[in-house]
Amino acid sequence: MTLEREVAAPVAEPDEAFRARLRQFFAAHHPGRAPKDPGERIAWTKAWLATLFDNGYAGPGWPREFGGMELPFARQVIYQEEFARARVPGPLGTGLNIAAPTIIKYALPEQKRRWLAPMLRGDTVWAQGYSEPEAGSDLPSLRTTARRDGDEYVVSGQKVWTSHAGDADFFFALVRTGTRASRQKGITYLVIDARAPGVQVRPLRDLTGGHLFAEVFFDDVRVPAANRIGEENDGWRLARTSLGHERAAGALNQAAMYRRVLTELEELLRERGELADPLVRDRLVDLEIRVQLIRYNAERTVGDILARGEAGAASSVSRLLITAFEQDIHEFAVDLLGPAGLLGKSAPQAVQRSRWLLGFLRTRASTIGAGTREIQLNTVAEQVLDLPHDPGMPPR
Ligand SMILES: Cc1cc2nc3c(=O)[nH]c(=O)nc-3n(C[C@H](O)[C@H](O)[C@H](O)COP(=O)(O)OP(=O)(O)OC[C@H]3O[C@@H](n4cnc5c(N)ncnc54)[C@H](O)[C@@H]3O)c2cc1C
């Protein structure tokens, strides 16, 4: 694969021309409706991601060196707005938003060459192996061990809630190389081949009936030491980079996506004659104000990344705003739709293929994944309001 393809970006192109060019590209190459079969859907998404990459329209914030667009901030906002508007599939797995910033910042040049472009093109899918049955919010207590043996590490233990594990080619994992008592000082960042002997993935069923996440077991899995990012026992520092980005990266895209979803809900309620009710209008105005706040805060977060290289505590504010919003908008929709809103998508009377019900069920988990609501509130309390540090958590 060559990264020296033409990235179509005339230097002095005005913002509105850039927007029009993006809109035209997404419309001309739109992959159409997603196939129902999960395997076909993965192949369909991969083909779309490759189209984006090959035409220079992947990775709006990524360095050009690794196949991205390296857009200035205002252009990233436009990109996310048009991406959400076009209703095209987003990245597969969690590598792009979480692992990639860490790889870009800390990996060796050879590792960057090996991993980044295939990840951006969708040729490889990455999943995050951090949480364990006994280590969620308190991640420094994780127990999956990695023992050094010559040029390899031997990994044993269990991860849980690993999103997209079933489709993954690689896990970016935190493993214990120090003693258990070493907590965050004995953690290493390893990239593990998901098909290596000794890896077992067991899907977990979620509230919607889908299998978004899985348990992952490692039984003496041999991992080349060349797959370690950063120094041994320095993984916690690296993980903190990626967690900040996880909260931030999705924010711009979600702000644009929920802008569209709110308009779609308004249209549905108009069709059903609900807008005459002042109480309904009152709720809609509240959601309208919040979706604007989500956008401004997302811009602030991306601004922090561009100015300081790290997402600040504003990313936790973003996460809190978005998760509360997405739970509330779906709850409001399901309430208003009444019994029809509770029908499964195969029922003839189902409203819009049950999208509001499925969204309602799916977003119950939003205040847990990527750090629970309570942990985000702790971060805001300590890092924005300067309140005392939680003694149960690792030092900042
Ligand atoms: C949809 C979804 C996708 C996920 N995807 C991934 C993934 O891809 N990879 C991955 O590694 N993990 C993933 N997770 C796991 C997620 O990161 C953890 O669930 C989360 O960190 C919480 O950990 P826990 O479930 O062990 O809960 P616990 O940490 O045990 O928390 C239990 C309760 O105690 C509260 N609590 C804990 N500590 C404190 C504290 N110090 N102060 C105040 N309250 C506290 C929590 O807020 C929570 O209400 C996913 C989770 C979900 C829901």
PDBQT file of the ligand as one rigid body, heavy atoms in Angstrom, charges set to zero:
ROOT
HETATM    1  C1  LIG A 401     -20.812  -0.812  26.179  1.00  0.00    +0.000 C 
HETATM    2  C2  LIG A 401     -19.501  -1.048  26.867  1.00  0.00    +0.000 A 
HETATM    3  C3  LIG A 401     -18.376  -1.244  26.107  1.00  0.00    +0.000 A 
HETATM    4  C4  LIG A 401     -17.146  -1.478  26.739  1.00  0.00    +0.000 A 
HETATM    5  N1  LIG A 401     -16.051  -1.698  25.956  1.00  0.00    +0.000 NA
HETATM    6  C5  LIG A 401     -14.859  -1.965  26.542  1.00  0.00    +0.000 A 
HETATM    7  C6  LIG A 401     -13.717  -2.280  25.747  1.00  0.00    +0.000 A 
HETATM    8  O1  LIG A 401     -13.781  -2.308  24.508  1.00  0.00    +0.000 OA
HETATM    9  N2  LIG A 401     -12.563  -2.572  26.365  1.00  0.00    +0.000 N 
HETATM   10  C7  LIG A 401     -12.438  -2.532  27.733  1.00  0.00    +0.000 A 
HETATM   11  O2  LIG A 401     -11.345  -2.759  28.224  1.00  0.00    +0.000 OA
HETATM   12  N3  LIG A 401     -13.514  -2.259  28.536  1.00  0.00    +0.000 NA
HETATM   13  C8  LIG A 401     -14.712  -1.979  27.962  1.00  0.00    +0.000 A 
HETATM   14  N4  LIG A 401     -15.819  -1.716  28.747  1.00  0.00    +0.000 N 
HETATM   15  C9  LIG A 401     -15.702  -1.815  30.204  1.00  0.00    +0.000 C 
HETATM   16  C10 LIG A 401     -15.783  -0.483  30.931  1.00  0.00    +0.000 C 
HETATM   17  O3  LIG A 401     -14.596   0.257  30.728  1.00  0.00    +0.000 OA
HETATM   18  C11 LIG A 401     -16.016  -0.806  32.419  1.00  0.00    +0.000 C 
HETATM   19  O4  LIG A 401     -17.284  -1.419  32.512  1.00  0.00    +0.000 OA
HETATM   20  C12 LIG A 401     -15.976   0.429  33.262  1.00  0.00    +0.000 C 
HETATM   21  O5  LIG A 401     -14.661   0.945  33.340  1.00  0.00    +0.000 OA
HETATM   22  C13 LIG A 401     -16.488   0.162  34.692  1.00  0.00    +0.000 C 
HETATM   23  O6  LIG A 401     -15.854  -0.936  35.238  1.00  0.00    +0.000 OA
HETATM   24  P1  LIG A 401     -16.693  -2.106  35.941  1.00  0.00    +0.000 P 
HETATM   25  O7  LIG A 401     -17.742  -2.553  34.990  1.00  0.00    +0.000 OA
HETATM   26  O8  LIG A 401     -15.726  -3.107  36.449  1.00  0.00    +0.000 OA
HETATM   27  O9  LIG A 401     -17.439  -1.413  37.159  1.00  0.00    +0.000 OA
HETATM   28  P2  LIG A 401     -16.794  -1.017  38.570  1.00  0.00    +0.000 P 
HETATM   29  O10 LIG A 401     -15.524  -0.288  38.359  1.00  0.00    +0.000 OA
HETATM   30  O11 LIG A 401     -16.765  -2.225  39.428  1.00  0.00    +0.000 OA
HETATM   31  O12 LIG A 401     -17.849   0.011  39.116  1.00  0.00    +0.000 OA
HETATM   32  C14 LIG A 401     -19.065  -0.385  39.761  1.00  0.00    +0.000 C 
HETATM   33  C15 LIG A 401     -19.776   0.866  40.246  1.00  0.00    +0.000 C 
HETATM   34  O13 LIG A 401     -18.963   1.540  41.248  1.00  0.00    +0.000 OA
HETATM   35  C16 LIG A 401     -18.719   2.883  40.870  1.00  0.00    +0.000 C 
HETATM   36  N5  LIG A 401     -17.360   3.282  41.245  1.00  0.00    +0.000 N 
HETATM   37  C17 LIG A 401     -16.233   2.545  41.097  1.00  0.00    +0.000 A 
HETATM   38  N6  LIG A 401     -15.157   3.243  41.544  1.00  0.00    +0.000 NA
HETATM   39  C18 LIG A 401     -15.616   4.449  41.967  1.00  0.00    +0.000 A 
HETATM   40  C19 LIG A 401     -14.996   5.612  42.521  1.00  0.00    +0.000 A 
HETATM   41  N7  LIG A 401     -13.677   5.677  42.737  1.00  0.00    +0.000 N 
HETATM   42  N8  LIG A 401     -15.788   6.672  42.830  1.00  0.00    +0.000 NA
HETATM   43  C20 LIG A 401     -17.133   6.629  42.625  1.00  0.00    +0.000 A 
HETATM   44  N9  LIG A 401     -17.779   5.547  42.123  1.00  0.00    +0.000 NA
HETATM   45  C21 LIG A 401     -17.029   4.478  41.783  1.00  0.00    +0.000 A 
HETATM   46  C22 LIG A 401     -18.870   2.891  39.351  1.00  0.00    +0.000 C 
HETATM   47  O14 LIG A 401     -19.177   4.183  38.859  1.00  0.00    +0.000 OA
HETATM   48  C23 LIG A 401     -19.987   1.897  39.132  1.00  0.00    +0.000 C 
HETATM   49  O15 LIG A 401     -21.239   2.509  39.323  1.00  0.00    +0.000 OA
HETATM   50  C24 LIG A 401     -17.051  -1.499  28.150  1.00  0.00    +0.000 A 
HETATM   51  C25 LIG A 401     -18.215  -1.293  28.928  1.00  0.00    +0.000 A 
HETATM   52  C26 LIG A 401     -19.427  -1.084  28.297  1.00  0.00    +0.000 A 
HETATM   53  C27 LIG A 401     -20.638  -0.878  29.139  1.00  0.00    +0.000 C 
ENDROOT
TORSDOF 0
